[in-house]
Amino acid sequence: MTNLWGWSQALGVSIGGAIAFSVNSAIAQITPDATLPTISSVNKQGNITIIDGGTQVGSNLFHSFNQFSVLDKTTAEFNNAADVQNIISRVTGNNVSNIYGIIKAQDKANLFLINPNGIIFGPNASLEIGGSFLGSTASSLNFADGTKFSATNSQTTPLLTVSVPIGLQFGAVANPISNQSQVNQVNLDGTIKAVGLQVKPGKTLALVGGDITLEGGNLTAASGRIELGSVAGNSLVSLNPTNQGWTLRYENVQNFQNIQLTKRTSNGSDIPSIVDTSGEGGGNIKLHGSTVELKGSNVSLISQTRGDQKGEDLTITARKLIVRDGAQVLTSTKSTGSGGNLIVNASESVEVIRNKTSQGSLSGLFSTTFGEGNAGNITITTARLHVQNGAEISVGSTGMSNFPDLSQFLSAKGKGGDLTVNASESVELIGTSARGNASSLLARTFGSGEAGKITIITGQLIVRDGATITVSSELLKDVTYKGGAPNLGSAGELNVTAGSILLDNEGKLTSNSESGGGGNITLHVRDLLGLGMRRNSQITTNAGGNGNGGNITIYVPNGFIFAVPSENSDISANAVGGNGGNVKIDALAVIGTQYREKPTNYSDITASSEFGLNGKVQINSPDADPSRGLVELPVNLVDASKQIVADCNSGTKIARSSFIRTGRGGLIADPTQPLIADDAVLADWITLSPESQNRAGGIPKRAVVQAQRNTEKKSPKVNSVNESTQIVEAQGWVIDANGNVVLVAQVPTATPHNSWLNTASCAAK
């Protein structure tokens, strides 16, 4: 059997299950070992195997088996006393436990099944126990008094205890657990529900091992707890007793393995995997692994509240969460109790992807109220969030007690929940489904309850190819409501804080209402790239009916808002019967879009109303006037080399040329060097006499400014060699015998000794 297990793992869980099933008759069923003070006994009565004996210490009953497997259409029944609280069973042999039939226990006892080799639950596996069930591939069960009930070190008689279990200790290898159970349950109303492995309402169903795989397998714990934990070897998982059974903690786990829920094909039909804790007060679902993947139409995690109590949370903790191809994660309420929260902590990424070509079910994460109770919140913490091909993450209030029967509108006023995304690197929404459904983050109401709000904090937000982020108040289309259309609740708020935002190819940020007030949109953008809008992208808070448009506030203090004028990318807060909203923009520049009184086919910023008052548009952009649009750059570039005159041909002499830009009072100092006093020459500004008194040709005398070269012995000085008060424009300079540069009114005909400073023209050389 060990070889078969290895083959099944190499070829896949579904093949492994088939192999195990095909050799069922060759599997030794239940064989006790001789390691306990009171050895377990096994007696067969037809298709029932009765398990007696074992060693009871206080309320704990210990069993030890060399092998433990249950054949199809058979029952393994623990015949425990009524005072037993925990039935703790271990497998000390080397074989996997193949559970294809029923495991049964008496009264309200909890049942532990520990087999380090692995556990497989077949299609007809089921539980008939009054308490909670925990199946694990740990090597030992640890107790509060420090003792251990080990499945791998059973050579000596174990120390058995009356204390409670507090931990699962894994050996060097953590082997897998798989479940294909799809046992049906007939409900009181005659409907049939596939429950698979099931515990009583309010109890815990936990599978803790290496890789955890549900392949067309169901887990059900109405109003209880379902825990799936996938860990690597040498891990310690803590157990905390509760009224519902146990909660699991992973603070001592360094590495994790994977959890996968997929569909299975049987007799030409697809059988999805479902994990369900719905019931009075809802139930708690917790998944903890490295990669958690839900794949396939109708594969789902569901926790629905059906009473007046607050629902329990659904929590996924992983490195990576993947929900794709029609899989769903859902919390909801159908009554007055608030729905539970959906919490995702995925350190690396969250991917929600719909099959682009399939017409199957919608992929997504959902929190919804169908009644008077408020919907729970969705909180996602990750590095990267990716939503594609029409998948959704949404919180909402439907106003419906029975969602498939859309004609039955109720006035329950349940409020939609809030959606919060904290993605340190990026949030990216891409594309639509085959039917045109947008990849979306949504907070909406279809009834009189108010919609929730969406808050996004990320490094980069990209919404493109028809995708949308929407808070809305809207009617379900093509629906006839009793008593006419209802009064819709207000649309919620959309708040985004990001390094940059790009909306492209009909990407949208919207907060719209069909008859109520439009919600507000607030964007804080940190980086220079700022907010980009391309190809019919939209930021809108429009309102229908008599509702007022919402407000749009965009802060890009260190960057730009840019669009292409002809691409009809709009920022609008418009209304029909009510007043237009207000638009306020702070940015370094707004390029390619501009304010207009009414929407046009160009890129607009509008706050208009068809029958009410227009709103206000305020643009604070210190460096650019957006009304001027884009500036067209010149087509013909200037050749800079042709803008400088050629130097003079100096004949046999070596010519030296220089180009000096002078500032006030002399040469500009090198900004990289400290200011030296000897280099500083500062001349006061002067006022020229009227032009008639300042003609160079009419004044034969000259004004001279003398600047000495830098030496260690001499300091600079400024002398006037002309006592006249009139100022004459210098026509050149000479160097005198002391090495001073002297500005002169007329260029001398004689060549000075230092001829490289001669200002004589080329024509006079």
Beta strands, then each sheet from edge to edge (+ up, - down):
strand 1: 30-32
strand 2: 40-45
strand 3: 48-53
strand 4: 55-57
strand 5: 60-68
strand 6: 75-78
strand 7: 86-91
strand 8: 97-99
strand 9: 102-104
strand 10: 110-114
strand 11: 119-121
strand 12: 126-128
strand 13: 133-136
strand 14: 140-143
strand 15: 148-150
strand 16: 165-169
strand 17: 177-179
strand 18: 184-186
strand 19: 192-194
strand 20: 197-198
strand 21: 204-209
strand 22: 212-215
strand 23: 218-220
strand 24: 225-230
strand 25: 236-242
strand 26: 245-249
strand 27: 259-262
strand 28: 264-266
strand 29: 269-271
strand 30: 274-276
strand 31: 284-288
strand 32: 291-295
strand 33: 300-305
strand 34: 314-324
strand 35: 328-333
strand 36: 342-353
strand 37: 364-369
strand 38: 378-388
strand 39: 392-397
strand 40: 419-430
strand 41: 440-445
strand 42: 454-464
strand 43: 468-473
strand 44: 494-504
strand 45: 508-513
strand 46: 521-525
strand 47: 531-534
strand 48: 538-540
strand 49: 552-563
strand 50: 570-572
strand 51: 583-591
strand 52: 594-595
strand 53: 604-606
strand 54: 617-620
strand 55: 662-663
strand 56: 666-667
strand 57: 706-707
strand 58: 732-735
strand 59: 741-744
sheet 1: 1+ 5- 4+
sheet 2: 1+ 5- 7- 10- 13- 21- 24- 31- 34- 32- 27- 22- 17- 11- 8-
sheet 3: 1+ 5- 7- 10- 13- 21- 24- 31- 34- 36- 38- 40- 42- 44- 46- 49- 47-
sheet 4: 1+ 5- 7- 10- 13- 21- 24- 31- 34- 36- 38- 40- 42- 44- 46- 49- 51- 54-
sheet 5: 2+ 3- 6- 9- 12-
sheet 6: 15+ 14- 16+ 25- 26+
sheet 7: 18+ 19-
sheet 8: 20+ 23+ 30+ 33+ 35+ 37+ 39+ 41+ 43+ 45+ 48+ 50+ 53+ 52+
sheet 9: 28+ 29-
sheet 10: 55+ 56-
sheet 11: 57+ 59- 58+
end
